[in-house]
């Protein structure tokens, strides 16, 4: 399993070595599942309409290439899914989608919807895609986000997965080009550095998405949004009702001195937050009462004269497990993140 306290240099070396060691597995996967062109783009960085992503963006680049090779104005897009082995893609639907965005013109006079040519807007979109390919930061952000989403979808129940197999999937393409192994190792290093994945000592080497990685994926934003979100401050303004509705926490500007070097602030905030949101987590009555009991135990320990790190870890871990078992909501996700942040202070 991952070692606690591993530094950034070690993480970077591990990610680089992992990608090298899994090349053979990747090659086998690519023979079984040939890569499909998928030009994932960032609408905020490009003039291409936000809906024109994936195979649609890839089709735009393909049409531009065909126009340069063939003097004929119209191109039959039926060849696009055939060449890439996209058996489930209807070329007529792809053409209609691009037509809706004004990026192609369909030759309807022939009674078919698969013969198209790029419009001026389509040629501008192609230029935007080509420019986007030069944006290294955008490509790395895509690799990080796509890798985490793929791990979330592939590694059910946080099962270990060979991360190099990601390179044989559509998500490994950015703006029509395949991300490199260097991009992949940087993405893995970033995810590991921020505790969103952990390395597993297997042969071939694998990784598993962590509970924090699951929370990030469920939140729906980017990894950068998750990493850059502000940490809770040192002021405690929460109220925590217990199972009987009694307020057991009402501190303002919570401070505490102790000799063990433990800052209990995040644990106090976690207990107060869980007490507030427990009624909306979709738990049974028994589970809700148990959740609030553990939150009260955590609050009592965290506000004691000299909180014991082991008990803080025990109660915070129990709260996290209860929240993971709750109905997936933003309230539960936020509680899980707060628990992970509190536990991280004990590392």
Secondary structure, DSSP 8 states (H G I E B T S, - for coil): ---TT--HHHHHHHHHHHHHHTHHHHHHHHHHS------B--GGG-SS-TT--HHHHHHHHHHHHHHHH---S-EETHHHHHHHT-TT--HHHHHHHHHHTTSEEE-GGGT-SSEEEE-HHHHHHHHHHHHHTT-HHHHHHHHHHHHHHHHHHHSGGG--B-GGGGGGSGGGEETTEE--HHHHHHHHHHHHHTTSEEEE--SS-EEEE-HHHHHHHHH-S-HHHHHHS----S------B-TT--B----SS-----SS----HHHHHHHHHHHHHGGGS---HHHHHHHHHHHHHHHHHHTSTT--HHHHHHHHHHHHHHHHHS---HHHHHHHHHHHHHHHTT-
